[in-house]
Amino acid sequence: MPRYLVQRHFTDGLHIPVDAEGAKSCSTVVHSNAELGVTWVHSYVSIDKSVTYCVYDGPSEDAIRRAADASGLPADQVTEVRVLDPYFYH
């Protein structure tokens, strides 16, 4: 399955509460993605919460973009990526 890096910009910042409501929001995204064969692996959030870098597995860039749309999330840049492990060379 291809892996993608999705960059998202949030003008007002991304604010997910650390409580049951936040967990529900994340769970909703996970279930919506699954309907399109997309898996959210993990995300990185900038300190000011204005940008996220999210790692996804999915069948195509189009599926990644459709999953973002279904969840009401921006997908400013979607890039197919491969793993580069620096320890491979040791």
C-alpha positions as protocol buffer text, in pm:
chain_id: "A"
residue {
  index: 1
  type: MET
  ca { x: 0 y: 0 z: 0 }
}
residue {
  index: 2
  type: PRO
  ca { x: 145 y: 340 z: -91 }
}
residue {
  index: 3
  type: ARG
  ca { x: 231 y: 586 z: 188 }
}
residue {
  index: 4
  type: TYR
  ca { x: 161 y: 959 z: 170 }
}
residue {
  index: 5
  type: LEU
  ca { x: 265 y: 1270 z: 359 }
}
residue {
  index: 6
  type: VAL
  ca { x: -21 y: 1521 z: 382 }
}
residue {
  index: 7
  type: GLN
  ca { x: 53 y: 1881 z: 474 }
}
residue {
  index: 8
  type: ARG
  ca { x: -240 y: 2079 z: 613 }
}
residue {
  index: 9
  type: HIS
  ca { x: -261 y: 2446 z: 707 }
}
residue {
  index: 10
  type: PHE
  ca { x: -501 y: 2569 z: 974 }
}
residue {
  index: 11
  type: THR
  ca { x: -541 y: 2948 z: 978 }
}
residue {
  index: 12
  type: ASP
  ca { x: -687 y: 2950 z: 1330 }
}
residue {
  index: 13
  type: GLY
  ca { x: -476 y: 2657 z: 1449 }
}
residue {
  index: 14
  type: LEU
  ca { x: -574 y: 2297 z: 1505 }
}
residue {
  index: 15
  type: HIS
  ca { x: -736 y: 2259 z: 1844 }
}
residue {
  index: 16
  type: ILE
  ca { x: -834 y: 1905 z: 1940 }
}
residue {
  index: 17
  type: PRO
  ca { x: -929 y: 1883 z: 2306 }
}
residue {
  index: 18
  type: VAL
  ca { x: -753 y: 1618 z: 2514 }
}
residue {
  index: 19
  type: ASP
  ca { x: -1074 y: 1460 z: 2637 }
}
residue {
  index: 20
  type: ALA
  ca { x: -1357 y: 1235 z: 2520 }
}
residue {
  index: 21
  type: GLU
  ca { x: -1468 y: 1492 z: 2261 }
}
residue {
  index: 22
  type: GLY
  ca { x: -1119 y: 1500 z: 2107 }
}
residue {
  index: 23
  type: ALA
  ca { x: -1105 y: 1121 z: 2102 }
}
residue {
  index: 24
  type: LYS
  ca { x: -1444 y: 1114 z: 1930 }
}
residue {
  index: 25
  type: SER
  ca { x: -1324 y: 1360 z: 1664 }
}
residue {
  index: 26
  type: CYS
  ca { x: -1019 y: 1146 z: 1587 }
}
residue {
  index: 27
  type: SER
  ca { x: -1224 y: 828 z: 1583 }
}
residue {
  index: 28
  type: THR
  ca { x: -1469 y: 985 z: 1336 }
}
residue {
  index: 29
  type: VAL
  ca { x: -1181 y: 1063 z: 1099 }
}
residue {
  index: 30
  type: VAL
  ca { x: -1041 y: 709 z: 1131 }
}
residue {
  index: 31
  type: HIS
  ca { x: -1379 y: 551 z: 1050 }
}
residue {
  index: 32
  type: SER
  ca { x: -1447 y: 789 z: 761 }
}
residue {
  index: 33
  type: ASN
  ca { x: -1103 y: 715 z: 614 }
}
residue {
  index: 34
  type: ALA
  ca { x: -1159 y: 339 z: 639 }
}
residue {
  index: 35
  type: GLU
  ca { x: -1456 y: 365 z: 403 }
}
residue {
  index: 36
  type: LEU
  ca { x: -1209 y: 476 z: 133 }
}
residue {
  index: 37
  type: GLY
  ca { x: -935 y: 226 z: 223 }
}
residue {
  index: 38
  type: VAL
  ca { x: -724 y: 499 z: 388 }
}
residue {
  index: 39
  type: THR
  ca { x: -536 y: 454 z: 718 }
}
residue {
  index: 40
  type: TRP
  ca { x: -414 y: 746 z: 933 }
}
residue {
  index: 41
  type: VAL
  ca { x: -74 y: 633 z: 1066 }
}
residue {
  index: 42
  type: HIS
  ca { x: 23 y: 940 z: 1272 }
}
residue {
  index: 43
  type: SER
  ca { x: 66 y: 1316 z: 1255 }
}
residue {
  index: 44
  type: TYR
  ca { x: 311 y: 1587 z: 1354 }
}
residue {
  index: 45
  type: VAL
  ca { x: 180 y: 1928 z: 1460 }
}
residue {
  index: 46
  type: SER
  ca { x: 380 y: 2252 z: 1450 }
}
residue {
  index: 47
  type: ILE
  ca { x: 430 y: 2423 z: 1784 }
}
residue {
  index: 48
  type: ASP
  ca { x: 186 y: 2701 z: 1690 }
}
residue {
  index: 49
  type: LYS
  ca { x: -67 y: 2438 z: 1572 }
}
residue {
  index: 50
  type: SER
  ca { x: -100 y: 2604 z: 1232 }
}
residue {
  index: 51
  type: VAL
  ca { x: 45 y: 2318 z: 1024 }
}
residue {
  index: 52
  type: THR
  ca { x: 18 y: 1941 z: 1044 }
}
residue {
  index: 53
  type: TYR
  ca { x: 221 y: 1677 z: 863 }
}
residue {
  index: 54
  type: CYS
  ca { x: 19 y: 1358 z: 852 }
}
residue {
  index: 55
  type: VAL
  ca { x: 130 y: 1013 z: 742 }
}
residue {
  index: 56
  type: TYR
  ca { x: -134 y: 804 z: 567 }
}
residue {
  index: 57
  type: ASP
  ca { x: -149 y: 471 z: 388 }
}
residue {
  index: 58
  type: GLY
  ca { x: -396 y: 451 z: 103 }
}
residue {
  index: 59
  type: PRO
  ca { x: -459 y: 315 z: -243 }
}
residue {
  index: 60
  type: SER
  ca { x: -403 y: 647 z: -426 }
}
residue {
  index: 61
  type: GLU
  ca { x: -354 y: 1020 z: -388 }
}
residue {
  index: 62
  type: ASP
  ca { x: -715 y: 1062 z: -499 }
}
residue {
  index: 63
  type: ALA
  ca { x: -835 y: 839 z: -213 }
}
residue {
  index: 64
  type: ILE
  ca { x: -628 y: 1043 z: 35 }
}
residue {
  index: 65
  type: ARG
  ca { x: -781 y: 1367 z: -95 }
}
residue {
  index: 66
  type: ARG
  ca { x: -1136 y: 1225 z: -92 }
}
residue {
  index: 67
  type: ALA
  ca { x: -1086 y: 1107 z: 267 }
}
residue {
  index: 68
  type: ALA
  ca { x: -972 y: 1457 z: 367 }
}
residue {
  index: 69
  type: ASP
  ca { x: -1276 y: 1611 z: 199 }
}
residue {
  index: 70
  type: ALA
  ca { x: -1509 y: 1362 z: 369 }
}
residue {
  index: 71
  type: SER
  ca { x: -1364 y: 1462 z: 707 }
}
residue {
  index: 72
  type: GLY
  ca { x: -1373 y: 1833 z: 632 }
}
residue {
  index: 73
  type: LEU
  ca { x: -993 y: 1860 z: 651 }
}
residue {
  index: 74
  type: PRO
  ca { x: -762 y: 2052 z: 417 }
}
residue {
  index: 75
  type: ALA
  ca { x: -508 y: 1859 z: 212 }
}
residue {
  index: 76
  type: ASP
  ca { x: -284 y: 2136 z: 87 }
}
residue {
  index: 77
  type: GLN
  ca { x: -7 y: 1907 z: -33 }
}
residue {
  index: 78
  type: VAL
  ca { x: -16 y: 1529 z: -78 }
}
residue {
  index: 79
  type: THR
  ca { x: 313 y: 1357 z: -157 }
}
residue {
  index: 80
  type: GLU
  ca { x: 375 y: 987 z: -204 }
}
residue {
  index: 81
  type: VAL
  ca { x: 678 y: 894 z: 9 }
}
residue {
  index: 82
  type: ARG
  ca { x: 909 y: 602 z: 88 }
}
residue {
  index: 83
  type: VAL
  ca { x: 1090 y: 525 z: 413 }
}
residue {
  index: 84
  type: LEU
  ca { x: 1456 y: 622 z: 436 }
}
residue {
  index: 85
  type: ASP
  ca { x: 1605 y: 461 z: 745 }
}
residue {
  index: 86
  type: PRO
  ca { x: 1950 y: 598 z: 838 }
}
residue {
  index: 87
  type: TYR
  ca { x: 2029 y: 282 z: 1033 }
}
residue {
  index: 88
  type: PHE
  ca { x: 2004 y: 74 z: 715 }
}
residue {
  index: 89
  type: TYR
  ca { x: 2353 y: 197 z: 623 }
}
residue {
  index: 90
  type: HIS
  ca { x: 2522 y: 86 z: 948 }
}
